[in-house]
Amino acid sequence: MITTATHPAPSGSYRAVNLADKLSLLHEQWSQRVVAEINDYQFKIAKVEGDFVWHAHAETDEAFLVVAGELRLEFRDGAVTLRAGEMFVVPRGVEHKPSAAQETHILVVEPRGVVNTGAEHNERTQPNDRWV
Ligand code: NI
């Protein structure tokens, strides 16, 4: 069961989280929004296009699932391309640079509080814990 501890979801209602519906509410690229939590982990959606920055997360793995489009994850020693329905887990501490040639819709799963740009802080850094 997915809990929504910090989200004001109506209790007693059983509603699916529809990722396409949630994504339609996002108008800004590279801006992650939380759609659900499970224990200390969050499911976050984003629309991405172009290049993100090289970064790593020293404390945690990070899972990417592509909902629509195509996401490329570059690593210092290789790369993986994810299409709709495909996912990949970036191990903790591994430098990665996401990019997308065209607008791509993704779901990211990681612990609450992870900074999207890792140890780097720049124009791509986004505040945490914003729900949609
Ligand atoms: Ni990352």
Boltz pocket constraint, residues with backbone or C-beta under 6 A from the ligand:
constraints:
  - pocket:
      binder: B
      contacts: [[A, 55], [A, 56], [A, 57], [A, 62], [A, 96], [A, 115], [A, 116], [A, 118]]
      max_distance: 6.0
